Amino acid sequence: MFRRLTVAGQATASLVFGYHTAAVLASWSVSKSEAGVWSLDAIARELDPVKCRPGDRDFYLVIPRKGGYLLFPVRAMVHDGTAIAATLGPLEH
């Protein structure tokens, strides 16, 4: 479909663990490399490090959009309390 793709936004996106908000993102960028790897670069407005559990099956990036949302599983993540860099799984919704 796409060899490379980058989607960015100022609309609030979230990292969620189960039903809990782990982080609220003030700005974000999701990219797909030519190798097919999805990644996230973001600035968090709020972040709960205890709930940021990459690799757990219930840890997702949720990006609202008109008519629904985009949903990516978070496979790995590093953060400094504000800046976030993550490796994402394939788009699920």
C-alpha distance (Angstrom), angle and dihedral (degrees) to the residues before:
residue distance angle dihedral
M1 . . .
F2 3.85 . .
R3 3.78 123.3 .
R4 3.80 91.3 -161.6
L5 3.77 130.8 3.7
T6 3.81 137.0 174.8
V7 3.79 124.9 -168.8
A8 3.80 120.5 -176.5
G9 3.74 134.8 176.8
Q10 3.75 150.0 172.2
A11 3.82 92.4 -150.8
T12 3.77 111.8 106.8
A13 3.79 114.4 -91.0
S14 3.80 125.0 179.9
L15 3.76 142.6 -148.2
V16 3.79 108.2 -140.2
F17 3.79 132.7 -169.0
G18 3.78 108.2 -160.5
Y19 3.80 104.2 -50.3
H20 3.82 94.1 -23.0
T21 3.80 127.2 96.5
A22 3.80 108.5 -124.9
A23 3.81 96.1 177.6
V24 3.79 139.8 0.3
L25 3.79 111.6 -146.0
A26 3.80 119.9 -143.6
S27 3.81 93.9 -170.4
W28 3.78 131.2 2.8
S29 3.78 146.4 172.2
V30 3.81 126.2 -156.8
S31 3.80 117.5 -164.4
K32 3.78 135.9 -176.3
S33 3.80 114.8 -153.0
E34 3.79 125.0 -145.3
A35 3.81 86.4 -103.2
G36 3.82 88.2 60.9
V37 3.82 97.1 -109.3
W38 3.81 116.3 142.0
S39 3.82 118.4 -146.4
L40 3.80 138.0 -179.2
D41 3.80 128.9 -146.7
A42 3.78 113.3 -177.2
I43 3.79 148.3 155.1
A44 3.80 114.0 -131.6
R45 3.77 122.1 -140.4
E46 3.82 89.2 -170.5
L47 3.82 128.5 11.1
D48 3.83 132.3 179.3
P49 3.82 106.2 -162.5
V50 3.81 92.3 -163.4
K51 3.81 91.3 60.8
C52 3.81 95.2 43.6
R53 3.79 98.2 98.0
P54 3.80 110.6 157.5
G55 3.77 115.3 -166.4
D56 3.81 94.0 32.7
R57 3.77 110.7 120.3
D58 3.81 91.9 -123.1
F59 3.84 98.3 52.8
Y60 3.82 112.2 104.7
L61 3.77 144.8 164.1
V62 3.82 108.1 -129.7
I63 3.82 118.2 -164.3
P64 3.81 115.4 -175.7
R65 3.78 117.6 -140.3
K66 3.77 136.2 169.3
G67 3.79 107.6 -67.1
G68 3.81 96.5 10.5
Y69 3.78 141.1 -27.5
L70 3.80 144.7 -78.2
L71 3.80 116.5 -116.7
F72 3.81 126.0 -161.4
P73 3.82 126.6 173.1
V74 3.82 112.4 -126.7
R75 3.82 110.1 -129.5
A76 3.83 101.2 175.2
M77 3.79 134.3 0.3
V78 3.79 143.0 179.0
H79 3.79 126.1 -170.2
D80 3.77 140.8 169.2
G81 3.80 94.9 -150.4
T82 3.80 92.5 -82.5
A83 3.82 112.5 27.3
I84 3.80 115.1 62.5
A85 3.80 130.3 -166.6
A86 3.80 117.8 -178.3
T87 3.77 142.7 170.0
L88 3.78 111.8 -133.6
G89 3.77 133.9 -157.5
P90 3.80 121.3 -127.8
L91 3.80 120.1 -59.9
E92 3.81 108.3 -85.4
H93 3.80 102.4 -177.4
